[in-house]
Amino acid sequence: MEQPASSSSALAPRRAKLVIGALVVVVSLFGLVGWAMGRPGSTSFYLTTSELVAKGATPAGQDYRVNGKVVPGSIHHQGLRYSFALSDGKKPITVVTSRPLPDTFKPHADVVARGRYNGARFTASEVLAKCPSKFKPQD
Amino acid sequence: MRSLAGLGRPSLVAALLLALVALGFYIAGALRQRDDLTAAGRRASYSAAGFVGLATLALVSALYAHDFSLAYVTDYSSRSLSGGYMLSALWGGMEGSLLFWTLLLTVFTAVAVATASGRAARLVAGAGATLSGIAAFFILLLLAPANPFVRLAQTPADGHGLNPLLQSPGMLIHPPLLYTGFVGFSIPFAFAISALVGKRLNDAWFTSTRRWTLFAWSALSIGIVLGGAWAYTELGWGGYWAWDPVENASFLPWLTATAYLHSVVIQEKRRMLKVWNVSLIVLTYVLAVFGTFLTRSGILSSIHTFSEGPVGKWFLPFLGIMLVASLAVIVWRLDSLKSEHTLDSLLSRESTFLAQNILLVAAAFTILWGTIYPIIAETFTGQRVSVGPPFFDSVFIPIALAIVVLMGIGPLISWRRMSKERLLAMARPPVIAGAVVAGVLAATGLRSLGALLAFALCAFTAVAILGEFARGSSGARRRDATGWLPALATTIARNRRRYGGYIVHLGVVLVVIGIAGSAWRTERQAVVKPGDAMRVGAYTLTYANFTEDATPEKLIDKADIRVTRGGSYVTTLSPQRNFHFAQQQPQSEVAIRSTPVDDLYLVITSIDKKGTAALRAFINPLTWWIWAGAVVMASGMGVLLTERAGARAAAAAPVPQRQPVTVAK
């Protein structure tokens, strides 16, 4: 009749081990996520052009994503280097880039540029079409 | 040709009624334990599948008949769209893809309830009820917020056409495969729920649905790889995976399903991890539905468009109810889900499976976190934030490398327990292989720690797995006195689960090698006129010729690029920049020369009337091995799927439990 007691006491260290193991897993998982979130380029603010202007120059070691529509008549290029104005309808900014532009790039196109703003110009390391996953035709 | 579009809505209404009738019969059959009621539910399921099929046929016929009175047909097709791609317009938009999803669900349901036999037959009523309930929800979506049969007030002369990016052979098979995978998981999910609710928690629910799980998982795996191949050959940025939310959405259920496929083996063999297994299949299914919803709701552009979006409003409560109800059922049955055994030793195959499971689920949670973090941040701070590839690479690469190691340790270690000395002796050749590879690569100047580790660990695992094939077939060769190849074939054929799994693992190793090759990636960009030359890596690219052609659909600007290496001719590649008239949009057609050593990848990002082109050239070393690895994985899946039922029962036989030690010291 002593068996149940002995088996429950044998369970205690096992349960403790399980709890410790689970804690180790959870803590290292949080550590990994925290470390990865802090790495350069992992997260960036996603702003409209007027929010960008209000926020000012990009701090060192960060980049911003800025969303707006391409202003008609503002597209200029020389070789691989493009410059165009992007606007959310309130405040336009000038974007310069020598990276390839998305296929849907044209006046009025809704685009997202990733890069850095120096207070006057936004230097983009990437220009993407807004939400390329939405395969809805544009009107 | 007349369109059958008029049949669409009535068919869906009939399908909804039949799904509800089926639900009623299944519940009654389960409650009263009456097979005749369950059989009636089964017949209602067949009819529901038939009517959803009819509705799908109606939409397909409307597409082929150019019935532009339907908003869906106008939005996603045009007269000039060629025949095969007309079918891909079925899943080109949200409404059509939900209809296709529902078709798969009802057809899979019909097949699953028809074929369940033996001990699984008693689970049919509960599983049928679960599946009919889900089907009713999806049909309801199709009748109200995602109706593919909405008529336009005025019929336009032509449609907007399908997004040119979707007009690619890959897009004919990639979405159906993904959906087959997503929807396929509903069968094991439904049988698990049935087993839980009916308290029939022997192993029938997962052994009888093993083939469904494998089938869904294989389809999803191949679908994901094809998605990568599509991105690589169509999108023109030189890569195949961008940690885009849509990609993540398909990867998340794959990770948990892979964990589930492994952990059920532990339950079969050791009657352990029961709670974990039902939780994993629930998680997999919820993530699959979440994936469908994520890709089809507009949540990705902003949380606001999502909650205002008509489908999002329906999906989120549905997801919530499924998750909460499933967890509630698990908690309710917790008593019946106790493990019958415990882990004997840390040095056992069980513990490698367990570690692999933890890693896969950890990977799923970190990727889920990165995917939904923008939504969380916007909800709580009002500030929109985006999470980029560096986050996902940072969390996933270490986890993936650890999983590669476990795939190598798995075959070396035995079930239950193993002595440290024996394990070290078994591990010697693979460890030496890994060390040699790391040494050689470091000597040739590879400095990326991640890539060095990846290649070394891949060598370790490949040698460990190949060693297992060698041991198996050398035994068979002695026994049957045959040559190596027949011996290898019989070894694989006799133990398909084990060796099929190893083949899949070898494929994964090749995929990892292909991905790690990106450590040597180079890229050049230049503006070139016909006659100009540019260099990328060891290749010289000469712009030999420019041509312009027009078809009814598009204007085609083609640059012929002569490729030489060290003065000798290699090939001529012809990237194109096309202008699609229907969409008024240019699109680049990539030109790739793929070899096991490297891919030369050319894309024109802009071009003018004289042929002056902005040319972007990539050298992607070892990318070929990703696709080769996927083919190896697929053949392993083929071996797994052909496992016979008898062999399945034998493989599932539990490992004998040791007699409890009762001898007094």
Interface residues (C-beta under 8 A of the other chain):
Chain A: R14 V25 L29 L32 V33 W35 A36 M37 R39 P40 G41 S42 T43 S44 F45 Y46 L47 R65 G79 L80 S98 P100 L101 D103 T104 K106 R114 K130 C131 P132 S133 K134 F135 K136 P137
Chain B: D75 Y76 G92 G93 H160 G161 N163 L165 L166 G236 W237 D244 P245 V246 T295 G298 L300 S301 T342 I358 A362 F365 T366 W369 Y373 P374 Q383 R384 V385 S386 V387 G388 P389 P390 F391 F392 S394 V395 P398 I399 Q525 A526 V527 Q583 Q584 Q585 P586 Q587 S588 V603 T605 S606 A614 R616
